[in-house]
Amino acid sequence: MRASELPPHPAVTTVRVWDLTTGQRVGPELVFPAEVHPVAVTPDGWLVVGFGQEAAVMTPC
């Protein structure tokens, strides 16, 4: 199957954070009002999420 024949994927508007050492999800699912694009975690634990044309920076719990 060629890429042009693949159905479009649905927009992703949620972010789930996982602890990679335990494999367990950390906190609740985060829901955004638009499609999520870049996601990054800073060395000090802040989560940065790009959605639509906006960005959110969240502090660690």
C-alpha positions as CSV (number, residue, x, y, z in Angstrom):
1,M,0.0,0.0,0.0
2,R,1.4,3.4,-0.9
3,A,1.3,6.3,1.5
4,S,-1.2,8.1,-0.8
5,E,-3.7,5.2,-0.3
6,L,-3.6,5.3,3.5
7,P,-6.6,6.8,5.3
8,P,-6.0,10.1,7.1
9,H,-5.3,9.7,10.8
10,P,-7.6,11.3,13.3
11,A,-6.3,14.5,15.1
12,V,-4.6,13.7,18.4
13,T,-5.8,16.1,21.1
14,T,-4.6,14.3,24.2
15,V,-1.3,13.8,25.9
16,R,-0.5,10.9,28.3
17,V,2.6,11.1,30.4
18,W,4.5,7.8,31.3
19,D,7.2,7.1,33.8
20,L,9.7,5.3,31.6
21,T,11.4,3.6,34.6
22,T,8.2,1.9,35.8
23,G,6.1,1.9,32.7
24,Q,3.2,3.4,34.6
25,R,1.1,6.4,33.5
26,V,1.7,9.6,35.6
27,G,-1.4,11.6,36.3
28,P,-4.5,12.0,34.2
29,E,-4.8,12.2,30.5
30,L,-4.4,15.9,29.4
31,V,-7.0,17.0,26.8
32,F,-6.3,20.0,24.6
33,P,-8.8,22.0,22.4
34,A,-6.8,21.5,19.2
35,E,-4.5,18.9,17.6
36,V,-1.3,18.3,19.5
37,H,1.9,18.7,17.6
38,P,5.3,19.0,19.4
39,V,5.7,17.8,22.9
40,A,8.8,18.1,25.1
41,V,9.9,17.7,28.7
42,T,12.5,20.0,30.1
43,P,15.3,18.7,32.3
44,D,13.6,20.1,35.4
45,G,10.3,18.3,34.6
46,W,8.2,20.9,32.9
47,L,5.9,19.6,30.1
48,V,5.7,21.8,26.9
49,V,2.9,21.0,24.5
50,G,2.2,22.7,21.2
51,F,-1.5,22.5,20.1
52,G,-3.1,24.3,17.2
53,Q,-1.2,27.6,17.1
54,E,-0.8,27.8,20.8
55,A,1.6,26.3,23.4
56,A,1.1,25.3,27.0
57,V,3.9,25.0,29.6
58,M,2.9,22.9,32.7
59,T,4.9,22.6,35.9
60,P,5.6,19.2,37.5
61,C,3.3,18.1,40.3
